[in-house]
Amino acid sequence: MAKRSQLAIAALARLGVPRLLDGLWGKQRLTVLAYHRIADATAPDFVHYRPNVSATPQMFARQMAWIAKHFNVISLPVLHAFLIKGRPLPARPLLITFDDGYLDNYLQAFPILKRLQLPAVIFLITSRMARPAPPWWDECALYLNLTAHQRAELPLLGECDLSTPEARRAATDQLLRALKRIPESEKQAAVRRLGELLEVPAPSAHPPLFVNWDQVREMIAANIACMPHTVNHPILTRVSAEEAYRELAESKAHIEAQTDQQATAFAYPNGTPSDYNSAIVGMLRDLGFQSAYTLTPGPMSLRALRRYPLQIRRVFLLYKDSFDLFKLKVMGLPALAARPHYHKEI
């Protein structure tokens, strides 16, 4: 983060803007935190996709202590009781969520949540339970970080400078943005081609990058719900309707077969309004899902929550966030600039 931005954010915090935002949004709002990985993205041996890291373990512990002091952290069943049965929520309710099911959620986040007695939800890419190899975004980052090439012709981008770590990270960001815009089958072919062009072997599943079913069951017993995030993490509007339905139905079935609990919540891969549509929302409802989560900035008023339970907004968190920026995000500053866009829910 640029020095000028850091100073501006610190100034907003000192001027009491988080408290003003709290008053502006009021107590009758739902805040949902969206984490991915809990790790040190700046460690010398970290070769995966940095922006998928939400916080270091130390920052996560600090964030959770602050959350426990300023919000009423709720479990998924409490939220669903509000949505389905109309049971009241406490003032300033907050739900903690993680996407993908990385192993560091179990190794780093779970002990902190357990110590503070905070419930949470982890959305699992269910194919990774049996095949814990890096997903496509981490695979791209790994190829670009480990290649010996200083320049290369990359799929969708053309010739790119890879002479410095900064240049490699910039190329990774640019490539991932381009890959997200194309159909899933073309994306997977481009990722395979990337490894060949950069002459880096395909990544191994060892050591595992994702949790296994035994760890999932252990967390569920400790009030950490584990719910589906598709089987393979395609962007659902980049595959056929039949394939999208199969991703939803099979990931739900995997969770239910392995955990003996109903899978009633879902997180959309990538999570922007263009990554799902009314048809996919309808599929979720037909399959019995009671809530679904986007990455449109939150919080969300309880009135909007009742109307759009399958498009719940979340606060996206990034490892670069200072503690002051974390507080501003959680109190809803980005959401003020995000014009609400909801697909029709029948």
Contacts in CASP RR format, 6 or more apart in sequence:
PFRMAT RR
TARGET T0000
AUTHOR 0000-0000-0000
METHOD contacts of the structure
MODEL  1
MAKRSQLAIAALARLGVPRLLDGLWGKQRLTVLAYHRIADATAPDFVHYR
PNVSATPQMFARQMAWIAKHFNVISLPVLHAFLIKGRPLPARPLLITFDD
GYLDNYLQAFPILKRLQLPAVIFLITSRMARPAPPWWDECALYLNLTAHQ
RAELPLLGECDLSTPEARRAATDQLLRALKRIPESEKQAAVRRLGELLEV
PAPSAHPPLFVNWDQVREMIAANIACMPHTVNHPILTRVSAEEAYRELAE
SKAHIEAQTDQQATAFAYPNGTPSDYNSAIVGMLRDLGFQSAYTLTPGPM
SLRALRRYPLQIRRVFLLYKDSFDLFKLKVMGLPALAARPHYHKEI
1 9 0 8 1.000
1 320 0 8 1.000
1 322 0 8 1.000
1 325 0 8 1.000
6 322 0 8 1.000
9 322 0 8 1.000
9 324 0 8 1.000
9 325 0 8 1.000
9 328 0 8 1.000
10 322 0 8 1.000
10 324 0 8 1.000
12 324 0 8 1.000
12 328 0 8 1.000
13 324 0 8 1.000
13 327 0 8 1.000
13 328 0 8 1.000
17 328 0 8 1.000
17 331 0 8 1.000
17 333 0 8 1.000
18 327 0 8 1.000
18 328 0 8 1.000
18 331 0 8 1.000
21 328 0 8 1.000
21 331 0 8 1.000
21 332 0 8 1.000
21 333 0 8 1.000
21 336 0 8 1.000
22 92 0 8 1.000
22 331 0 8 1.000
25 299 0 8 1.000
25 301 0 8 1.000
25 331 0 8 1.000
25 332 0 8 1.000
26 92 0 8 1.000
27 91 0 8 1.000
27 92 0 8 1.000
28 91 0 8 1.000
28 301 0 8 1.000
28 302 0 8 1.000
28 303 0 8 1.000
29 92 0 8 1.000
29 93 0 8 1.000
29 299 0 8 1.000
29 300 0 8 1.000
29 301 0 8 1.000
29 302 0 8 1.000
30 79 0 8 1.000
30 89 0 8 1.000
30 93 0 8 1.000
30 94 0 8 1.000
30 95 0 8 1.000
30 299 0 8 1.000
30 300 0 8 1.000
30 301 0 8 1.000
30 302 0 8 1.000
30 305 0 8 1.000
30 312 0 8 1.000
31 71 0 8 1.000
31 92 0 8 1.000
31 93 0 8 1.000
31 94 0 8 1.000
31 95 0 8 1.000
31 298 0 8 1.000
31 299 0 8 1.000
31 315 0 8 1.000
31 330 0 8 1.000
31 332 0 8 1.000
32 94 0 8 1.000
32 95 0 8 1.000
32 96 0 8 1.000
32 97 0 8 1.000
32 293 0 8 1.000
32 298 0 8 1.000
32 299 0 8 1.000
32 300 0 8 1.000
32 312 0 8 1.000
32 313 0 8 1.000
32 314 0 8 1.000
32 315 0 8 1.000
33 67 0 8 1.000
33 94 0 8 1.000
33 95 0 8 1.000
33 96 0 8 1.000
33 97 0 8 1.000
33 314 0 8 1.000
33 315 0 8 1.000
33 317 0 8 1.000
33 330 0 8 1.000
34 54 0 8 1.000
34 97 0 8 1.000
34 99 0 8 1.000
34 293 0 8 1.000
34 295 0 8 1.000
34 314 0 8 1.000
34 315 0 8 1.000
34 316 0 8 1.000
34 317 0 8 1.000
35 54 0 8 1.000
35 55 0 8 1.000
35 60 0 8 1.000
35 96 0 8 1.000
35 97 0 8 1.000
35 98 0 8 1.000
35 99 0 8 1.000
35 105 0 8 1.000
35 109 0 8 1.000
35 317 0 8 1.000
36 52 0 8 1.000
36 53 0 8 1.000
36 54 0 8 1.000
36 98 0 8 1.000
36 99 0 8 1.000
36 100 0 8 1.000
36 102 0 8 1.000
37 52 0 8 1.000
37 53 0 8 1.000
37 54 0 8 1.000
37 100 0 8 1.000
37 102 0 8 1.000
37 104 0 8 1.000
37 105 0 8 1.000
38 53 0 8 1.000
38 54 0 8 1.000
38 55 0 8 1.000
38 56 0 8 1.000
38 57 0 8 1.000
38 60 0 8 1.000
38 102 0 8 1.000
38 104 0 8 1.000
38 105 0 8 1.000
38 108 0 8 1.000
38 109 0 8 1.000
39 46 0 8 1.000
39 53 0 8 1.000
39 56 0 8 1.000
39 57 0 8 1.000
39 102 0 8 1.000
39 104 0 8 1.000
39 108 0 8 1.000
39 319 0 8 1.000
40 46 0 8 1.000
40 53 0 8 1.000
40 56 0 8 1.000
40 57 0 8 1.000
41 50 0 8 1.000
41 53 0 8 1.000
41 319 0 8 1.000
47 141 0 8 1.000
47 142 0 8 1.000
47 145 0 8 1.000
47 146 0 8 1.000
48 134 0 8 1.000
48 138 0 8 1.000
48 141 0 8 1.000
48 142 0 8 1.000
48 209 0 8 1.000
49 137 0 8 1.000
49 138 0 8 1.000
49 140 0 8 1.000
49 141 0 8 1.000
49 172 0 8 1.000
49 176 0 8 1.000
50 141 0 8 1.000
50 169 0 8 1.000
50 319 0 8 1.000
51 173 0 8 1.000
51 318 0 8 1.000
52 100 0 8 1.000
52 137 0 8 1.000
52 138 0 8 1.000
53 318 0 8 1.000
53 319 0 8 1.000
54 60 0 8 1.000
54 317 0 8 1.000
54 318 0 8 1.000
54 319 0 8 1.000
55 63 0 8 1.000
55 317 0 8 1.000
55 319 0 8 1.000
55 321 0 8 1.000
56 319 0 8 1.000
57 108 0 8 1.000
57 109 0 8 1.000
57 112 0 8 1.000
59 319 0 8 1.000
59 323 0 8 1.000
59 326 0 8 1.000
60 108 0 8 1.000
60 109 0 8 1.000
60 112 0 8 1.000
61 112 0 8 1.000
62 323 0 8 1.000
63 317 0 8 1.000
63 323 0 8 1.000
63 326 0 8 1.000
64 96 0 8 1.000
64 112 0 8 1.000
64 113 0 8 1.000
64 116 0 8 1.000
64 118 0 8 1.000
65 116 0 8 1.000
66 323 0 8 1.000
66 326 0 8 1.000
66 327 0 8 1.000
67 73 0 8 1.000
67 94 0 8 1.000
67 96 0 8 1.000
67 118 0 8 1.000
67 330 0 8 1.000
68 116 0 8 1.000
68 118 0 8 1.000
70 92 0 8 1.000
71 92 0 8 1.000
71 93 0 8 1.000
71 94 0 8 1.000
72 89 0 8 1.000
72 90 0 8 1.000
72 91 0 8 1.000
72 92 0 8 1.000
72 93 0 8 1.000
72 94 0 8 1.000
73 93 0 8 1.000
73 94 0 8 1.000
73 95 0 8 1.000
73 96 0 8 1.000
73 118 0 8 1.000
73 119 0 8 1.000
74 89 0 8 1.000
74 90 0 8 1.000
74 93 0 8 1.000
74 94 0 8 1.000
74 95 0 8 1.000
74 119 0 8 1.000
75 119 0 8 1.000
75 223 0 8 1.000
75 225 0 8 1.000
76 95 0 8 1.000
76 119 0 8 1.000
76 121 0 8 1.000
76 225 0 8 1.000
76 227 0 8 1.000
76 264 0 8 1.000
76 265 0 8 1.000
76 291 0 8 1.000
77 225 0 8 1.000
78 87 0 8 1.000
78 89 0 8 1.000
78 93 0 8 1.000
79 89 0 8 1.000
79 93 0 8 1.000
79 95 0 8 1.000
79 291 0 8 1.000
80 264 0 8 1.000
80 265 0 8 1.000
80 290 0 8 1.000
80 291 0 8 1.000
81 87 0 8 1.000
82 88 0 8 1.000
82 89 0 8 1.000
82 302 0 8 1.000
83 290 0 8 1.000
83 291 0 8 1.000
83 305 0 8 1.000
83 306 0 8 1.000
83 309 0 8 1.000
84 290 0 8 1.000
89 302 0 8 1.000
95 120 0 8 1.000
95 121 0 8 1.000
96 113 0 8 1.000
96 118 0 8 1.000
96 119 0 8 1.000
96 120 0 8 1.000
96 121 0 8 1.000
97 120 0 8 1.000
97 121 0 8 1.000
97 122 0 8 1.000
97 123 0 8 1.000
97 267 0 8 1.000
97 293 0 8 1.000
97 314 0 8 1.000
98 105 0 8 1.000
98 109 0 8 1.000
98 120 0 8 1.000
98 121 0 8 1.000
98 122 0 8 1.000
98 123 0 8 1.000
99 123 0 8 1.000
99 229 0 8 1.000
99 267 0 8 1.000
100 123 0 8 1.000
100 124 0 8 1.000
100 125 0 8 1.000
100 128 0 8 1.000
100 135 0 8 1.000
100 210 0 8 1.000
100 229 0 8 1.000
100 233 0 8 1.000
101 122 0 8 1.000
101 123 0 8 1.000
101 124 0 8 1.000
101 125 0 8 1.000
101 128 0 8 1.000
101 210 0 8 1.000
101 211 0 8 1.000
101 229 0 8 1.000
102 209 0 8 1.000
102 210 0 8 1.000
102 211 0 8 1.000
103 132 0 8 1.000
103 208 0 8 1.000
103 209 0 8 1.000
103 210 0 8 1.000
103 211 0 8 1.000
103 215 0 8 1.000
105 122 0 8 1.000
105 211 0 8 1.000
106 211 0 8 1.000
106 215 0 8 1.000
106 218 0 8 1.000
106 219 0 8 1.000
109 120 0 8 1.000
110 219 0 8 1.000
110 222 0 8 1.000
110 224 0 8 1.000
113 119 0 8 1.000
113 120 0 8 1.000
113 224 0 8 1.000
114 222 0 8 1.000
119 223 0 8 1.000
119 224 0 8 1.000
119 225 0 8 1.000
120 223 0 8 1.000
120 224 0 8 1.000
120 225 0 8 1.000
121 224 0 8 1.000
121 225 0 8 1.000
121 226 0 8 1.000
121 227 0 8 1.000
121 265 0 8 1.000
122 211 0 8 1.000
122 216 0 8 1.000
122 219 0 8 1.000
122 224 0 8 1.000
122 225 0 8 1.000
122 226 0 8 1.000
122 227 0 8 1.000
123 226 0 8 1.000
123 227 0 8 1.000
123 228 0 8 1.000
123 229 0 8 1.000
123 265 0 8 1.000
123 266 0 8 1.000
123 267 0 8 1.000
123 293 0 8 1.000
124 211 0 8 1.000
124 216 0 8 1.000
124 226 0 8 1.000
124 227 0 8 1.000
124 228 0 8 1.000
124 229 0 8 1.000
124 251 0 8 1.000
124 255 0 8 1.000
125 135 0 8 1.000
125 210 0 8 1.000
125 229 0 8 1.000
125 230 0 8 1.000
125 231 0 8 1.000
125 232 0 8 1.000
125 233 0 8 1.000
125 251 0 8 1.000
126 228 0 8 1.000
126 229 0 8 1.000
126 230 0 8 1.000
126 231 0 8 1.000
126 250 0 8 1.000
126 251 0 8 1.000
126 254 0 8 1.000
126 255 0 8 1.000
127 231 0 8 1.000
127 232 0 8 1.000
128 135 0 8 1.000
128 209 0 8 1.000
128 210 0 8 1.000
129 210 0 8 1.000
129 211 0 8 1.000
129 212 0 8 1.000
129 213 0 8 1.000
129 216 0 8 1.000
129 254 0 8 1.000
129 258 0 8 1.000
131 205 0 8 1.000
132 205 0 8 1.000
132 208 0 8 1.000
132 209 0 8 1.000
132 210 0 8 1.000
132 212 0 8 1.000
133 139 0 8 1.000
133 203 0 8 1.000
133 204 0 8 1.000
133 205 0 8 1.000
133 209 0 8 1.000
134 142 0 8 1.000
134 203 0 8 1.000
134 209 0 8 1.000
135 233 0 8 1.000
136 179 0 8 1.000
136 187 0 8 1.000
136 188 0 8 1.000
136 191 0 8 1.000
136 233 0 8 1.000
137 176 0 8 1.000
138 203 0 8 1.000
138 209 0 8 1.000
139 191 0 8 1.000
139 202 0 8 1.000
139 203 0 8 1.000
140 172 0 8 1.000
140 175 0 8 1.000
140 176 0 8 1.000
140 179 0 8 1.000
140 191 0 8 1.000
140 194 0 8 1.000
141 172 0 8 1.000
142 200 0 8 1.000
142 203 0 8 1.000
143 194 0 8 1.000
143 195 0 8 1.000
143 198 0 8 1.000
143 200 0 8 1.000
144 162 0 8 1.000
144 168 0 8 1.000
144 171 0 8 1.000
144 172 0 8 1.000
144 175 0 8 1.000
144 194 0 8 1.000
144 198 0 8 1.000
145 165 0 8 1.000
145 168 0 8 1.000
145 172 0 8 1.000
146 198 0 8 1.000
146 200 0 8 1.000
147 162 0 8 1.000
147 198 0 8 1.000
147 199 0 8 1.000
147 200 0 8 1.000
148 199 0 8 1.000
149 162 0 8 1.000
149 198 0 8 1.000
149 199 0 8 1.000
150 161 0 8 1.000
150 162 0 8 1.000
150 163 0 8 1.000
151 159 0 8 1.000
151 160 0 8 1.000
151 161 0 8 1.000
151 162 0 8 1.000
151 163 0 8 1.000
152 159 0 8 1.000
152 160 0 8 1.000
152 162 0 8 1.000
152 197 0 8 1.000
152 198 0 8 1.000
153 159 0 8 1.000
153 160 0 8 1.000
153 197 0 8 1.000
154 160 0 8 1.000
154 171 0 8 1.000
154 175 0 8 1.000
154 194 0 8 1.000
154 197 0 8 1.000
155 175 0 8 1.000
155 190 0 8 1.000
155 193 0 8 1.000
155 194 0 8 1.000
155 197 0 8 1.000
156 175 0 8 1.000
156 178 0 8 1.000
156 179 0 8 1.000
156 182 0 8 1.000
156 190 0 8 1.000
157 171 0 8 1.000
157 174 0 8 1.000
157 175 0 8 1.000
157 178 0 8 1.000
160 167 0 8 1.000
160 171 0 8 1.000
160 174 0 8 1.000
161 167 0 8 1.000
161 171 0 8 1.000
162 168 0 8 1.000
162 171 0 8 1.000
175 194 0 8 1.000
179 187 0 8 1.000
179 190 0 8 1.000
179 191 0 8 1.000
180 187 0 8 1.000
180 235 0 8 1.000
180 238 0 8 1.000
180 270 0 8 1.000
182 190 0 8 1.000
182 238 0 8 1.000
183 238 0 8 1.000
183 239 0 8 1.000
184 234 0 8 1.000
184 235 0 8 1.000
184 238 0 8 1.000
184 239 0 8 1.000
184 243 0 8 1.000
187 238 0 8 1.000
195 202 0 8 1.000
211 219 0 8 1.000
213 258 0 8 1.000
213 259 0 8 1.000
216 226 0 8 1.000
216 258 0 8 1.000
216 259 0 8 1.000
217 258 0 8 1.000
217 259 0 8 1.000
219 226 0 8 1.000
220 226 0 8 1.000
220 259 0 8 1.000
220 261 0 8 1.000
225 261 0 8 1.000
225 265 0 8 1.000
226 255 0 8 1.000
226 259 0 8 1.000
227 255 0 8 1.000
227 263 0 8 1.000
227 264 0 8 1.000
227 265 0 8 1.000
227 266 0 8 1.000
227 267 0 8 1.000
228 248 0 8 1.000
228 251 0 8 1.000
228 252 0 8 1.000
228 254 0 8 1.000
228 255 0 8 1.000
228 263 0 8 1.000
228 266 0 8 1.000
229 251 0 8 1.000
229 266 0 8 1.000
229 267 0 8 1.000
229 269 0 8 1.000
230 236 0 8 1.000
230 247 0 8 1.000
230 248 0 8 1.000
230 251 0 8 1.000
230 269 0 8 1.000
231 246 0 8 1.000
231 247 0 8 1.000
231 250 0 8 1.000
231 251 0 8 1.000
231 254 0 8 1.000
232 247 0 8 1.000
233 269 0 8 1.000
234 243 0 8 1.000
234 244 0 8 1.000
234 247 0 8 1.000
234 269 0 8 1.000
235 269 0 8 1.000
235 270 0 8 1.000
235 275 0 8 1.000
236 244 0 8 1.000
236 247 0 8 1.000
236 268 0 8 1.000
236 269 0 8 1.000
236 275 0 8 1.000
236 276 0 8 1.000
236 280 0 8 1.000
237 244 0 8 1.000
237 274 0 8 1.000
237 275 0 8 1.000
237 276 0 8 1.000
237 277 0 8 1.000
237 280 0 8 1.000
239 247 0 8 1.000
241 279 0 8 1.000
244 280 0 8 1.000
244 283 0 8 1.000
245 283 0 8 1.000
248 266 0 8 1.000
248 280 0 8 1.000
248 283 0 8 1.000
248 284 0 8 1.000
248 287 0 8 1.000
249 287 0 8 1.000
251 263 0 8 1.000
252 263 0 8 1.000
252 266 0 8 1.000
252 287 0 8 1.000
252 289 0 8 1.000
255 261 0 8 1.000
255 263 0 8 1.000
256 262 0 8 1.000
256 263 0 8 1.000
263 289 0 8 1.000
264 288 0 8 1.000
264 289 0 8 1.000
264 290 0 8 1.000
264 291 0 8 1.000
265 289 0 8 1.000
265 290 0 8 1.000
265 291 0 8 1.000
265 292 0 8 1.000
265 293 0 8 1.000
266 284 0 8 1.000
266 289 0 8 1.000
266 291 0 8 1.000
266 292 0 8 1.000
266 293 0 8 1.000
267 292 0 8 1.000
267 293 0 8 1.000
268 275 0 8 1.000
268 276 0 8 1.000
268 280 0 8 1.000
268 292 0 8 1.000
268 293 0 8 1.000
268 294 0 8 1.000
268 295 0 8 1.000
269 275 0 8 1.000
270 295 0 8 1.000
271 294 0 8 1.000
271 295 0 8 1.000
271 296 0 8 1.000
272 294 0 8 1.000
272 295 0 8 1.000
272 296 0 8 1.000
273 294 0 8 1.000
273 296 0 8 1.000
273 341 0 8 1.000
273 342 0 8 1.000
273 343 0 8 1.000
276 294 0 8 1.000
276 343 0 8 1.000
277 343 0 8 1.000
278 343 0 8 1.000
278 344 0 8 1.000
278 345 0 8 1.000
278 346 0 8 1.000
281 292 0 8 1.000
281 310 0 8 1.000
281 311 0 8 1.000
281 343 0 8 1.000
281 344 0 8 1.000
281 345 0 8 1.000
281 346 0 8 1.000
282 310 0 8 1.000
282 345 0 8 1.000
282 346 0 8 1.000
284 292 0 8 1.000
284 310 0 8 1.000
285 310 0 8 1.000
285 345 0 8 1.000
285 346 0 8 1.000
289 310 0 8 1.000
290 309 0 8 1.000
291 309 0 8 1.000
291 310 0 8 1.000
291 312 0 8 1.000
292 309 0 8 1.000
292 310 0 8 1.000
292 311 0 8 1.000
292 312 0 8 1.000
293 312 0 8 1.000
293 314 0 8 1.000
294 311 0 8 1.000
294 312 0 8 1.000
294 313 0 8 1.000
294 314 0 8 1.000
295 314 0 8 1.000
295 316 0 8 1.000
296 311 0 8 1.000
296 313 0 8 1.000
296 314 0 8 1.000
296 338 0 8 1.000
296 340 0 8 1.000
296 341 0 8 1.000
297 313 0 8 1.000
297 314 0 8 1.000
297 315 0 8 1.000
297 316 0 8 1.000
297 329 0 8 1.000
297 332 0 8 1.000
297 334 0 8 1.000
297 335 0 8 1.000
297 337 0 8 1.000
297 338 0 8 1.000
298 313 0 8 1.000
298 314 0 8 1.000
298 315 0 8 1.000
298 332 0 8 1.000
298 334 0 8 1.000
298 335 0 8 1.000
298 338 0 8 1.000
299 313 0 8 1.000
299 315 0 8 1.000
299 332 0 8 1.000
299 335 0 8 1.000
300 308 0 8 1.000
300 312 0 8 1.000
300 313 0 8 1.000
304 340 0 8 1.000
305 312 0 8 1.000
307 342 0 8 1.000
307 345 0 8 1.000
308 342 0 8 1.000
308 345 0 8 1.000
309 345 0 8 1.000
310 345 0 8 1.000
311 342 0 8 1.000
311 343 0 8 1.000
311 345 0 8 1.000
313 335 0 8 1.000
313 338 0 8 1.000
313 340 0 8 1.000
315 329 0 8 1.000
315 330 0 8 1.000
315 332 0 8 1.000
315 334 0 8 1.000
315 335 0 8 1.000
316 329 0 8 1.000
317 326 0 8 1.000
317 329 0 8 1.000
321 329 0 8 1.000
END
